Amino acid sequence: MAHLITTLGTISRDDVAMILPHEHIFVDLRPGPQDLSHIQAYEVVGLMAPEIGKIKKLGVSALVECTPEGCGRRADFVKAVSEATGFPIVVPTGMYREPWIPEWAHIATEEALRDWMLGELQGEIKHSGVQAGWIKLSAGDDGLTECEKKILRAAAQAGAETNAVIGSHTVKGSVVQEQLDILEEAGYTPDRFIWIHTQNEPDLALHLDVARRGAWIEYDAVGSDNLPDEFFVACIQDALDAGLGDRVLLSHDRGWYDPAQPGGGTPQPFTYINEVFLDRLRTDGIDDAEIVQITQSNPFQAFAR
């Protein structure tokens, strides 16, 4: 039976309603290794638990944490927030792009990277007691470096063995197509791939082309200052009109505790979709069944193993 692997154990489709597929609890975007030993779990809980409480009241039942290795990934902090709120969170294995790729990954073989991911997908992340539920990667804006290709091939092998979905922070649709070609050559299937940040590709036809290959297209900047609601409504409607509503994911890319800021900074809430955007979808003619598919069925199907 398909299930989500979360910080609170495995959960089935009957256990969850709305899922936010791209958010963050703790992120450090400073390149290079950082000393995070001064950050305590209770500090992260103090800042982020109230944000989880807000979405629980709005009917969100799970969240996908999208911070991979190279960006201050701390599964132990995520677990502390999850346990303090009784809220399941799906945590990734995987690696970010240049220049955030750790030195050990540059040196490691493809097989060693595969085994590292398998260890976290089948066991736990760094003695945290948290099993990775999926694989998060990234790619350079203008194409993949050789090291990024190596990591992608390793992810394909680990994903194929565990049925874990691979999601990639990729700006350009042409680079996504390159990633899908590499994945297919490695024996992985596009329907287990998420194009993270699809909204950053200005050629909207490429969104649908990628979805037609079977991949998930994720619009994960809803409520941002850069793109208006009508843009996202139009993208969702285009996918529905093309019969590709079952390939759409929707989130904010918000949060998070930032160790580079005093006290972790000021988190951006995860509430905009529920408080504002869902009503906008209904106003523009997208019905409740389609909304349930996009916000509940699709994210479970994407991340379930």
PLY file of the C-alpha trace (Angstrom):
ply
format ascii 1.0
element vertex 305
property float x
property float y
property float z
element edge 304
property int vertex1
property int vertex2
end_header
0.00 0.00 0.00
1.27 3.48 -0.86
2.24 5.63 2.12
4.09 8.81 3.03
7.26 8.44 5.09
7.22 11.29 7.60
8.82 12.50 10.80
5.91 10.86 12.67
6.08 7.53 10.84
4.26 6.26 7.78
0.78 7.56 6.93
-1.74 6.44 4.33
-4.00 8.41 2.01
-6.87 8.10 4.47
-4.76 9.82 7.14
-4.19 13.08 5.25
-6.16 15.81 3.51
-4.34 18.86 2.14
-0.55 18.60 1.74
1.83 21.49 1.03
4.50 19.94 -1.23
7.20 22.61 -1.08
7.98 24.48 2.13
10.92 24.87 4.52
11.45 24.65 8.27
15.21 25.31 8.45
17.51 26.53 5.65
21.01 27.98 5.44
21.67 29.29 1.92
25.21 30.48 2.60
27.57 28.50 0.34
30.20 26.37 2.01
30.17 24.51 5.31
28.68 26.50 8.18
29.01 26.00 11.93
25.47 25.52 13.21
26.47 24.16 16.61
25.19 27.29 18.34
21.62 26.72 17.09
19.42 24.80 19.50
16.35 22.78 18.57
14.15 24.68 21.02
14.95 27.92 19.17
13.76 26.46 15.87
10.65 25.05 17.55
9.91 28.41 19.14
9.98 30.19 15.79
8.41 27.58 13.52
5.87 25.70 15.66
3.44 28.67 15.62
3.56 28.66 11.80
2.65 24.96 11.77
-0.17 25.67 14.22
-1.66 28.19 11.81
-1.91 25.75 8.91
-3.22 22.94 11.08
-6.18 25.17 11.94
-6.73 25.78 8.21
-6.92 22.06 7.39
-3.41 21.35 6.16
-2.46 17.88 7.36
1.15 17.43 6.17
4.03 19.40 4.73
7.03 18.51 2.57
10.33 19.98 3.75
12.53 20.72 0.75
15.98 21.45 2.18
18.63 19.03 0.80
22.24 18.48 1.80
24.32 21.58 1.15
21.75 24.07 2.50
21.97 23.45 6.21
19.68 20.42 6.20
18.84 19.53 9.81
16.41 16.64 10.05
16.74 16.73 13.84
15.38 20.29 13.98
12.55 19.39 11.61
11.70 16.39 13.76
11.65 18.58 16.89
9.15 20.96 15.26
7.07 18.02 14.01
6.91 16.34 17.40
6.14 19.60 19.22
3.15 20.21 16.94
2.02 16.64 16.22
2.35 17.46 12.53
3.87 15.06 9.96
6.65 16.39 7.73
8.28 14.62 4.78
12.07 15.16 4.72
14.44 14.59 1.77
17.76 13.04 1.04
19.64 14.49 -1.92
21.99 17.31 -2.78
21.72 20.95 -3.87
23.53 22.45 -6.89
26.86 24.22 -7.35
28.34 25.97 -5.38
26.47 24.35 -2.47
27.57 20.78 -3.27
29.80 19.57 -0.41
33.39 18.68 -1.25
32.85 15.03 -0.35
30.20 14.73 -3.07
32.62 16.05 -5.71
35.04 13.29 -4.78
32.46 10.51 -4.29
31.66 8.01 -7.00
28.20 7.68 -8.46
27.81 4.38 -6.61
28.83 5.95 -3.29
26.28 8.73 -3.76
23.60 6.15 -4.60
24.42 4.19 -1.46
24.34 7.35 0.66
20.85 8.19 -0.61
19.69 4.60 -0.16
20.97 4.65 3.40
18.79 7.66 4.18
15.76 6.43 2.21
15.84 3.03 3.88
17.33 3.99 7.23
17.74 7.43 8.75
19.34 10.82 8.17
22.46 11.44 10.25
21.32 9.65 13.42
18.25 11.90 13.58
15.70 9.10 13.75
14.15 10.54 10.57
13.83 8.38 7.45
14.07 10.31 4.19
10.84 10.19 2.21
12.06 11.57 -1.13
15.05 12.92 -3.08
15.68 16.66 -3.52
18.16 17.84 -6.15
18.95 20.98 -8.12
20.54 22.03 -11.40
22.46 25.03 -12.65
20.31 27.66 -14.31
21.93 27.17 -17.70
22.61 23.45 -17.57
23.96 20.63 -15.46
27.57 20.43 -14.38
29.29 17.04 -14.51
28.94 16.67 -10.76
25.23 17.53 -10.92
24.80 14.88 -13.62
26.60 12.34 -11.43
24.30 13.13 -8.51
21.24 12.90 -10.79
22.26 9.45 -12.07
22.88 8.28 -8.51
19.45 9.60 -7.52
17.86 7.72 -10.42
19.28 4.46 -9.10
18.25 5.15 -5.51
14.82 6.33 -6.59
14.21 3.33 -8.81
15.11 0.93 -5.98
12.87 2.63 -3.39
10.15 4.23 -5.58
11.11 7.58 -4.04
10.17 10.61 -6.09
12.94 12.95 -7.28
12.26 16.69 -7.19
14.64 19.22 -8.67
15.03 22.98 -8.23
15.40 23.77 -11.94
14.79 27.16 -13.49
14.69 26.44 -17.22
12.42 24.00 -19.02
15.21 23.03 -21.40
17.32 21.91 -18.44
14.39 19.88 -17.10
14.15 18.12 -20.45
17.87 17.32 -20.19
17.33 15.95 -16.68
14.46 13.76 -17.86
16.62 12.41 -20.70
19.37 11.48 -18.21
16.86 9.88 -15.84
15.29 7.79 -18.60
18.73 6.63 -19.75
19.40 5.56 -16.15
16.18 3.52 -16.01
14.06 5.99 -14.03
10.63 7.22 -15.18
9.48 10.84 -15.67
6.27 10.22 -13.72
8.45 10.03 -10.56
10.03 13.45 -11.18
8.90 16.87 -9.92
9.89 20.04 -11.73
10.27 22.39 -8.77
9.79 26.11 -9.52
8.03 25.54 -12.84
6.74 29.11 -12.66
10.24 30.46 -13.35
10.13 29.22 -16.97
8.50 31.99 -19.07
7.62 29.66 -21.96
4.33 28.26 -20.67
4.21 25.69 -23.48
7.23 24.01 -21.91
5.25 23.52 -18.69
2.75 21.39 -20.56
5.44 19.62 -22.59
7.11 18.44 -19.39
3.77 17.38 -17.90
2.99 15.41 -21.07
6.21 13.49 -20.55
4.65 12.40 -17.26
6.51 14.66 -14.82
4.90 16.76 -12.10
4.87 20.53 -12.65
5.04 22.40 -9.36
3.89 25.99 -8.97
5.43 26.78 -5.62
5.60 30.57 -5.30
1.91 31.24 -4.71
1.48 34.44 -2.72
4.88 35.83 -3.67
5.45 39.43 -4.66
6.97 38.43 -8.01
3.99 36.74 -9.67
0.29 37.64 -9.31
-2.45 35.19 -8.47
-3.87 35.45 -11.99
-0.64 33.99 -13.40
-0.97 30.87 -11.29
-4.70 30.57 -11.98
-3.98 30.72 -15.72
-1.25 28.07 -15.47
-3.52 25.74 -13.51
-6.38 26.29 -15.95
-4.09 25.59 -18.91
-3.08 22.28 -17.34
-6.69 21.35 -16.62
-7.76 22.26 -20.17
-4.97 20.04 -21.51
-6.11 17.11 -19.39
-3.03 17.41 -17.20
-4.61 18.41 -13.90
-3.27 15.20 -12.38
0.30 16.50 -12.90
-0.01 19.81 -10.99
1.36 20.61 -7.53
0.82 23.84 -5.60
2.79 25.40 -2.73
4.44 28.57 -1.34
8.19 27.88 -0.85
7.96 29.73 2.44
9.21 29.49 6.03
11.89 29.31 7.56
14.39 29.51 10.40
17.47 31.17 8.85
20.60 30.74 10.99
22.24 33.65 9.17
19.66 36.00 10.71
19.39 37.04 14.37
16.96 34.71 16.12
16.33 32.89 12.85
14.77 35.92 11.15
11.07 36.42 10.49
9.37 33.41 8.86
6.91 33.83 6.01
3.67 32.01 6.86
2.44 28.95 4.98
-1.17 30.21 4.96
-1.73 32.18 1.74
-3.07 29.33 -0.37
-5.73 28.43 2.19
-6.59 31.95 3.26
-6.68 33.59 -0.18
-5.78 31.52 -3.22
-8.27 28.64 -3.01
-11.15 31.12 -3.05
-9.55 32.80 -6.07
-9.51 29.44 -7.87
-13.21 28.92 -7.11
-14.06 32.42 -8.28
-12.32 31.70 -11.59
-14.31 28.53 -12.17
-12.05 25.78 -10.87
-14.35 23.45 -8.96
-13.88 21.76 -5.61
-13.16 18.35 -7.12
-10.27 19.82 -9.14
-8.99 21.66 -6.06
-9.04 18.44 -4.02
-7.12 16.69 -6.78
-4.43 19.39 -6.91
-4.04 20.00 -3.17
-4.70 16.53 -1.74
-4.59 13.64 -4.21
-1.70 14.88 -6.35
0.81 15.61 -3.58
0.07 12.32 -1.87
0.53 10.42 -5.11
3.74 12.31 -5.90
5.46 11.71 -2.56
3.97 8.36 -1.53
6.15 5.25 -1.74
0 1
1 2
2 3
3 4
4 5
5 6
6 7
7 8
8 9
9 10
10 11
11 12
12 13
13 14
14 15
15 16
16 17
17 18
18 19
19 20
20 21
21 22
22 23
23 24
24 25
25 26
26 27
27 28
28 29
29 30
30 31
31 32
32 33
33 34
34 35
35 36
36 37
37 38
38 39
39 40
40 41
41 42
42 43
43 44
44 45
45 46
46 47
47 48
48 49
49 50
50 51
51 52
52 53
53 54
54 55
55 56
56 57
57 58
58 59
59 60
60 61
61 62
62 63
63 64
64 65
65 66
66 67
67 68
68 69
69 70
70 71
71 72
72 73
73 74
74 75
75 76
76 77
77 78
78 79
79 80
80 81
81 82
82 83
83 84
84 85
85 86
86 87
87 88
88 89
89 90
90 91
91 92
92 93
93 94
94 95
95 96
96 97
97 98
98 99
99 100
100 101
101 102
102 103
103 104
104 105
105 106
106 107
107 108
108 109
109 110
110 111
111 112
112 113
113 114
114 115
115 116
116 117
117 118
118 119
119 120
120 121
121 122
122 123
123 124
124 125
125 126
126 127
127 128
128 129
129 130
130 131
131 132
132 133
133 134
134 135
135 136
136 137
137 138
138 139
139 140
140 141
141 142
142 143
143 144
144 145
145 146
146 147
147 148
148 149
149 150
150 151
151 152
152 153
153 154
154 155
155 156
156 157
157 158
158 159
159 160
160 161
161 162
162 163
163 164
164 165
165 166
166 167
167 168
168 169
169 170
170 171
171 172
172 173
173 174
174 175
175 176
176 177
177 178
178 179
179 180
180 181
181 182
182 183
183 184
184 185
185 186
186 187
187 188
188 189
189 190
190 191
191 192
192 193
193 194
194 195
195 196
196 197
197 198
198 199
199 200
200 201
201 202
202 203
203 204
204 205
205 206
206 207
207 208
208 209
209 210
210 211
211 212
212 213
213 214
214 215
215 216
216 217
217 218
218 219
219 220
220 221
221 222
222 223
223 224
224 225
225 226
226 227
227 228
228 229
229 230
230 231
231 232
232 233
233 234
234 235
235 236
236 237
237 238
238 239
239 240
240 241
241 242
242 243
243 244
244 245
245 246
246 247
247 248
248 249
249 250
250 251
251 252
252 253
253 254
254 255
255 256
256 257
257 258
258 259
259 260
260 261
261 262
262 263
263 264
264 265
265 266
266 267
267 268
268 269
269 270
270 271
271 272
272 273
273 274
274 275
275 276
276 277
277 278
278 279
279 280
280 281
281 282
282 283
283 284
284 285
285 286
286 287
287 288
288 289
289 290
290 291
291 292
292 293
293 294
294 295
295 296
296 297
297 298
298 299
299 300
300 301
301 302
302 303
303 304
